[in-house]
Amino acid sequence: MKTIIILLLLFVVTIVSSQHVVTIEGKQPYPNTDWDLVHGILGSNRLNDDLEQRVSDKLSQLRMDGTYNVTDIKIQSYKNSDYIYTKATVYINESTDGKSYTVFTTRGSIGYDYIKRHDKQALGLSKRLSDYYNGTVKTFGPYEICVSDENGDCFIKYKQSFYSVGK
């Protein structure tokens, strides 16, 4: 019985130790907010550092050690005092399909007509990514994120989808 418990504990420790976490936090002034950068911290050509790049870099780095993929994404946006904060955490674990995922990208829209604009961007994107990279695409989301104020009330929303590509 002791041997089984010890083996089970070793198995649990092995699973936990293979998880990798990538985080980012963005901050925009309020008022006079650049709303595109509120969710742009997740992925934007306007920024030198964003979640999309950090996760792609981490996946490429992990490729040397085995096959990995994104398994979960957590996003939070809120107003605190004179700023809007967006925090995101991406969890990466060993790939369950034996493929190595090294490309991570996102599409999203915020504000007026955000659902329709997001859906137009995301329409067919998985197939286009699969064709371009000649790989398998995993989609995360779409997520509908509420930017909450100090009282926890939602005052603007955005919709965001994430994609990882593996071979």
C-alpha positions in Angstrom: 0.0 0.0 0.0 2.8 2.4 0.8 4.5 1.7 -2.5 1.2 2.6 -4.4 0.9 5.9 -2.5 4.5 6.8 -3.1 4.1 6.1 -6.8 0.9 8.1 -6.9 2.7 11.1 -5.3 5.6 10.8 -7.7 3.1 10.8 -10.6 1.3 13.9 -9.2 4.6 15.7 -8.7 5.7 14.9 -12.3 2.4 16.3 -13.7 2.7 19.5 -11.8 6.4 20.0 -12.6 5.8 19.8 -16.3 3.4 22.8 -16.4 4.7 26.1 -17.6 3.0 29.5 -17.0 3.3 32.6 -19.1 1.8 35.9 -17.8 1.4 39.5 -18.8 -0.2 42.6 -17.5 -1.1 45.7 -19.4 -2.1 49.1 -18.2 -3.9 51.9 -20.0 -4.9 55.3 -18.6 -8.5 56.1 -17.8 -10.1 58.3 -19.1 -8.5 58.9 -22.6 -8.1 55.1 -22.9 -6.8 53.5 -26.1 -9.3 50.7 -25.9 -7.6 48.7 -28.6 -4.5 48.4 -26.3 -6.7 47.2 -23.4 -7.0 43.9 -25.2 -4.0 44.6 -27.4 -1.6 43.4 -24.6 -2.9 39.9 -25.6 -1.6 40.4 -29.2 -1.0 43.5 -31.2 1.5 44.7 -33.8 1.4 48.1 -32.0 3.3 46.6 -29.0 6.8 45.3 -28.7 5.8 42.9 -25.9 2.5 41.0 -25.9 1.1 37.7 -24.7 1.1 36.3 -28.3 4.8 36.7 -28.6 5.6 35.5 -25.1 3.7 32.3 -25.5 5.1 31.7 -29.0 8.6 32.2 -27.6 7.9 29.8 -24.7 6.5 27.1 -26.9 9.5 27.4 -29.3 11.8 27.1 -26.3 10.0 24.1 -24.9 10.1 22.3 -28.3 13.7 21.4 -27.5 12.5 19.4 -24.5 9.5 17.7 -26.0 6.0 18.4 -27.3 4.0 21.1 -25.5 0.7 23.0 -26.0 -1.4 25.6 -24.4 -4.0 23.9 -22.1 -5.8 26.9 -20.5 -6.0 30.7 -20.7 -7.2 33.1 -18.0 -8.0 36.7 -18.7 -9.1 39.5 -16.4 -9.7 43.2 -17.2 -10.7 45.8 -14.7 -10.6 49.5 -13.8 -8.7 50.6 -10.7 -8.4 54.3 -10.0 -7.1 56.0 -13.1 -6.1 52.9 -15.1 -7.6 49.9 -16.9 -5.6 46.7 -16.3 -5.6 43.5 -18.3 -4.0 40.5 -16.9 -3.6 37.2 -18.7 -2.1 33.8 -17.7 -1.5 31.0 -20.2 -0.8 27.4 -18.9 1.3 25.2 -21.1 1.6 21.4 -20.5 2.9 18.4 -22.4 1.0 17.9 -25.6 -1.6 15.1 -25.5 -1.5 14.4 -29.2 2.3 14.1 -29.6 2.5 17.3 -31.7 4.8 20.2 -31.0 2.9 23.5 -30.9 5.1 26.5 -31.6 2.7 29.2 -33.0 0.3 31.1 -30.8 -1.9 33.9 -32.1 -5.1 35.8 -31.1 -7.9 37.8 -32.6 -10.3 40.1 -30.8 -12.5 43.2 -30.8 -13.6 45.6 -28.2 -16.3 48.3 -27.9 -19.0 49.0 -30.5 -20.2 46.0 -32.4 -17.3 43.9 -30.9 -19.1 40.5 -31.3 -19.7 41.0 -35.0 -16.2 42.3 -35.7 -14.6 39.5 -33.7 -16.6 36.9 -35.5 -15.7 38.3 -38.9 -11.9 38.2 -38.0 -12.2 34.6 -36.6 -14.3 33.2 -39.5 -12.1 30.6 -41.2 -9.0 31.6 -39.4 -8.3 28.0 -38.1 -8.3 26.6 -41.6 -6.1 29.5 -42.9 -3.6 28.9 -40.1 -3.7 25.2 -40.7 -3.1 25.6 -44.4 -0.3 28.2 -44.0 1.6 26.3 -41.3 0.6 22.8 -42.6 -0.3 21.9 -39.1 -3.1 21.2 -36.6 -4.9 24.2 -35.0 -6.3 24.2 -31.5 -8.8 27.0 -30.7 -9.3 28.5 -27.2 -12.4 30.5 -26.8 -14.0 32.7 -27.9 -13.9 34.4 -24.6 -16.2 37.4 -23.8 -14.4 39.5 -21.3 -16.0 42.2 -19.2 -13.9 45.2 -18.1 -15.2 45.8 -14.7 -15.2 49.0 -12.6 -14.3 49.3 -8.9 -17.8 48.0 -8.0 -17.4 44.9 -10.2 -19.9 46.3 -12.7 -19.2 45.7 -16.4 -18.8 48.9 -18.4 -17.3 47.6 -21.7 -16.8 44.2 -23.2 -14.5 42.5 -25.7 -14.4 39.1 -27.4 -11.1 37.3 -27.9 -10.1 33.9 -29.4 -6.7 32.2 -29.3 -5.1 29.7 -31.6 -2.1 27.4 -31.3 -0.6 25.6 -34.3 1.3 22.3 -34.0 3.0 19.7 -36.2 
